[in-house]
Amino acid sequence: GKGGTTHEGIPVFDTVAESIVKLCGGLYSGVYRCDGHLIHLVAHNTLWTGEALEVFRRTFPRPPSRDTQVTTAILDRTVVEVRDFENDPAVSKLARSLARSLGYRSILAVPMLHEGKPIGAITVARAAAESAGIQADYIKVTKQVDMLAYDILSTPALVISEKVVCVS
């Protein structure tokens, strides 16, 4: 793939990053791991150079916080979406800097949980969903009967276009 593994070198993370960006029509995807104290970027689907690479080296690893969408998703154990980084007043300076350095305008961050504890997150970023003509809504399913419709026995899971692509 065109992406790169970070320090952990776990091939399944590369596969997840590449698959998510293809399924969602994204520009960038990342897989992050939380060791309980710090959040590490473990795989991504792009070759970073220059400013973008430097911004991520300064940013990760970092403790859980509400500075970025991925860290917020992990800290709050919930899906976090930003539709337009340039026009959303709730976006932090750091998150806006990351978006600008990589050239994306919208992002979806989905936490990965194990027995209720956050173990990481998966992100997918796009230029801007509205301008690409892509419907980019998500629905949080919490009822057991609805999960069984997708043959999911635990949460969270990521379903894209009616297909289960990831289960934690």
N, C-alpha and C positions, 0 to 999 in steps of 0.2 A: 504494500500500500504506500501511499504518499505520506503517511503519518510517521509518528515516532513514539517509541516507548521511552519513558523516563527511566529513572534509576532502578525500578523494580523488575523490568524485563519480563513481565508475565504476558505471554502471547494472547490469552483470552481477552485481556483488556484492550489490546490493539484491535481485535476482531469486533468487539462491542463498539468501540469508537468509530470504526469504519462503517459498520452496519447501521448505526443510528443516523449518521450523516446522510447515508444513501436513502434510508427509509423516510426520513423527514425532509429531504431536499435542503439540507443545511449547508452552511459554509464551513462550520467548525463543530467538532464534538470533543468532549473530554470526559475522562473517567477519573474520579478522585477517590482516595481512600482516607478514612479517618482512623487514626490509631488511638483515639481517646484524648489526645492532647493537641495534635496537629493534623491539618488536612493537607494531603500530598496529591499533586497531579501525577497520576501513574501512567496515563496513556492519552494520546490525542491523535487526530487524523490529519494534521497539517505540518508542513515544514516551516518552522518559525525562524526568522532571521532578524537581524537588526533590532529595532525598537521593540517589536512584539516579543521576541525572545527575552530581551532584557527586562521588560515589564513583568513577565511571568516568573523569571528568576527572582525578582525582588518581591513578588507577591506570595509565592508558594515555596515551601510549606508555610502555613499560617494557622493560628488557633481558630476554632469556631467563633464566628462573629456575625454581625449583620452588615459587613462592609461589601460583600459580593453576594450574588444570587446563589452560588454554589455553597458558600459558607452558611448563608441563611437557611437554605434547604436542609442542610445537615443539622444545624443548631435547632431549628424549629420542627424538624421531621415532617416537612410538608413540601408540596410542589410549589416552586416559585417561578413566576413568569413576568418578563418585561417585554412589552410589545414595541417600544421605541425608546432607546436609551437617551436620545437627544431631546425628547420632549416629555420625559417622565420626571417630575420634580422629586420623587422619592428615591431616585437612583443616586448612590454615593459618588463622590469624585473619583474614588478608586475604581469602581465598577464602570463608570463612564470612560475612564482612561483605558481600561482593559478592552472595552468594546471598540473604541477608536483605534487602538493599536492593532487589533485584529480585523477591523473593518466590518463588524457586525452591528446590527441595530436592534435585534430582538433575541431573546434567549428563553429557554425552558430548562430548569434545573429540577431533577427528580432525585430525592434521597433514596439510598439503599439502606434498608433496615434488616437487622438480624435479631430476632426475639425482642423487638421494640427498640433496640439500640441502634443509633446511626453508625454505619460502617463505611459510608461513602456516598457518592452521588454520580449521576450521569447528566451531562449537559449537551444541549444542541443549540447552536446559534445560527441565525439567518440574517441576510442583508436587511430585510424587513418583510414580514409575512404579508402585510396588506399589499405592498407594491409588487410582490411576486404573484399575487392572485391566489395565495394558498390559505385555506381555512386552517387556522392554528389554535383551535380551542382544545381544552382538556376537561375531562370530567373526573372528579374524585369519586371512586366507587367504594362504598363502605359496607353495603349490605351483602351478606353471605350469598343470597340467592343471585344477585347480580354478578358476583365474582365467579360463581359456578357456571354462568353462561359462557365464560371464557376458559373454563376448566382450570381456574386458579384456586388453589387451596390456601394460599397465604398472601399477605401484602407486604410491601408494595409490589406491584407489577406494572410494566409499561406495555400498553396496548396501542398500536399505531395502525390505523386503517383496518380495525377489527381483527388484527393479528397480534398475539402475544409475542413481544420481542425480548422481554427481560423480566425475570422474577427473582427477587432477592431471597 
